[in-house]
Amino acid sequence: MKVAELENIIDFKKLTIVELQITLQEEYGGKRLKFLTPSGFIEADIRTHEPESFDEFPNLGAALGKMETDPNVVVPEKEVLNVHACVYLKDVKITPLASPDIPTYLDEFVLFTDHIMGLTLADTYR
């Protein structure tokens, strides 16, 4: 698949995540999702809509937004090796399976959908 063809595909995991988060925000008061990855759980707030401006976002969020809307590197004829999407997360709690008593907290994180094994509702906030 060519880079220029990426606009015509959608990652089903990302679509599911965004749809679930929108429904949770609109109908259930904004519960957070918790993702299971091969190495642990990730609980976070998810960006569900493209903002008009990324200026108010932290550095990683602003850079990701710029990459999605106005990339610095344009290679439309190159072949894509990894077609998975990424999900921008804020106020992140990462709990390793190997040491669940020692979570890591991050302001922001980009999770690639090929690492997501499943998801559930988070039962607590940070």
C-alpha positions as CSV (number, residue, x, y, z in Angstrom):
1,M,0.0,0.0,0.0
2,K,1.2,3.5,-0.9
3,V,1.4,6.3,1.7
4,A,-1.0,8.4,-0.5
5,E,-3.6,5.6,0.0
6,L,-3.6,5.8,3.8
7,E,-6.5,8.4,3.7
8,N,-8.7,5.6,2.3
9,I,-8.3,3.1,5.2
10,I,-9.2,3.1,8.8
11,D,-7.8,1.1,11.7
12,F,-10.7,-0.8,13.3
13,K,-9.2,-0.7,16.8
14,K,-8.8,3.1,16.7
15,L,-12.3,3.5,15.3
16,T,-13.7,1.3,18.1
17,I,-11.7,3.2,20.8
18,V,-12.9,6.6,19.5
19,E,-16.5,5.5,19.2
20,L,-16.6,4.0,22.7
21,Q,-14.9,7.1,24.2
22,I,-17.4,9.5,22.6
23,T,-20.4,7.4,23.8
24,L,-18.9,7.2,27.3
25,Q,-18.4,10.9,27.4
26,E,-21.9,11.8,26.1
27,E,-24.0,9.2,27.9
28,Y,-22.1,8.0,31.0
29,G,-20.2,11.1,32.3
30,G,-16.8,10.5,30.7
31,K,-15.5,7.2,32.1
32,R,-12.0,6.4,31.0
33,L,-10.9,3.4,29.0
34,K,-8.2,1.0,30.2
35,F,-6.2,-0.9,27.6
36,L,-4.5,-4.3,28.0
37,T,-1.2,-4.6,26.2
38,P,1.3,-7.5,26.3
39,S,3.2,-5.9,29.2
40,G,0.5,-4.1,31.2
41,F,-2.5,-1.9,31.5
42,I,-2.8,1.7,30.2
43,E,-5.5,4.0,31.6
44,A,-5.9,7.5,30.1
45,D,-8.0,10.2,28.6
46,I,-8.3,9.9,24.8
47,R,-8.6,12.7,22.2
48,T,-11.7,11.9,20.3
49,H,-12.0,15.0,18.0
50,E,-9.5,16.9,16.0
51,P,-9.2,20.4,17.5
52,E,-9.1,23.5,15.4
53,S,-5.6,24.2,16.8
54,F,-3.0,22.1,18.5
55,D,-1.4,25.1,20.2
56,E,-2.9,24.4,23.6
57,F,-1.7,20.8,23.6
58,P,1.5,19.6,25.3
59,N,4.6,19.1,23.0
60,L,3.9,15.5,22.0
61,G,0.2,16.2,21.2
62,A,1.0,19.3,19.2
63,A,3.7,17.5,17.2
64,L,1.4,14.5,16.5
65,G,-1.3,16.9,15.4
66,K,1.0,18.7,13.1
67,M,2.3,15.4,11.7
68,E,-1.3,14.3,10.9
69,T,-2.4,17.6,9.3
70,D,0.8,19.0,7.8
71,P,3.6,16.4,7.7
72,N,7.2,17.6,7.2
73,V,8.1,14.5,5.2
74,V,5.9,13.8,2.2
75,V,6.5,10.4,0.5
76,P,3.2,9.6,-1.3
77,E,4.8,6.9,-3.6
78,K,6.6,5.0,-0.9
79,E,5.2,1.6,0.4
80,V,3.8,1.5,3.9
81,L,5.2,-1.3,6.2
82,N,3.1,-0.7,9.3
83,V,-0.5,0.3,8.7
84,H,-1.6,0.5,12.3
85,A,-2.8,3.8,13.8
86,C,-1.8,5.5,17.0
87,V,-4.0,6.9,19.8
88,Y,-3.0,10.1,21.6
89,L,-3.5,9.7,25.4
90,K,-3.4,12.3,28.2
91,D,-3.1,11.9,32.0
92,V,-1.8,8.4,31.6
93,K,-1.4,5.6,34.1
94,I,0.7,2.6,33.0
95,T,0.6,-0.4,35.3
96,P,3.1,-3.1,34.4
97,L,1.8,-6.7,34.7
98,A,5.2,-7.7,36.3
99,S,4.9,-5.0,39.0
100,P,1.4,-3.8,39.4
101,D,2.2,-2.0,42.7
102,I,4.5,0.4,40.8
103,P,2.5,2.4,38.2
104,T,4.0,5.1,36.0
105,Y,2.2,8.4,35.5
106,L,2.7,10.4,32.3
107,D,1.2,13.7,31.0
108,E,0.9,12.3,27.5
109,F,1.6,9.1,25.6
110,V,1.1,7.8,22.0
111,L,-0.1,4.2,21.9
112,F,0.1,2.2,18.7
113,T,-2.9,0.1,18.1
114,D,-1.0,-3.1,17.2
115,H,0.0,-3.3,20.9
116,I,-3.6,-3.3,22.1
117,M,-5.0,-6.7,23.1
118,G,-8.3,-5.5,24.6
119,L,-9.9,-2.8,26.7
120,T,-12.3,-2.2,29.6
121,L,-13.6,0.6,31.6
122,A,-11.2,2.1,34.1
123,D,-12.6,1.9,37.6
124,T,-10.7,4.8,39.2
125,Y,-9.1,8.0,38.2
126,R,-5.5,9.0,38.9
